[in-house]
Amino acid sequence: MAKKRVTKKAGAPAKRKVNKSKAIRDFKAANADAGPKEIAAALGKQKIKVSAAFVSSVLSTSKKKQETSRRVGRPRKAKKRAPSASFTVTELMQAKKLAEEVGSLEKAKAALDALAKLA
């Protein structure tokens, strides 16, 4: 069933919606030692209807948000990437032949490092 449209009377002041959660947090900031029942009663005097259970829920949620915003984890490790040089199959075969002629891959690397120092 569709809702009926409510028409406003001309000249009637618009009702302001009260952010109850903000009112609870503001009251708690002003009165740090106030409990949920005290906060609900004080806001009730200001014509803001809230229950003690709702006050507890809002305070615990805001507390959790504060804890998560302060939490700092370890920085992520940078991924190790292989050198971006691309070799052809024939070049790789020549490198393998060089390693076999010298005797081992370590000796081939050492020979190439020595060659790089000479150049």
Buried (B, 14 or more C-beta within 10 A) or exposed (E): EEEEEEEEEEEEEEEEEBEBBEBBBEBBEEEEEBBBEBBBBBBEEEEBEBEBEBBBBBBEEBEEEEEEEEEEEEEEEEEEEEEEEEEEEEEEEEBEEBBEEBEEEEEBEEBEEEEEEEE
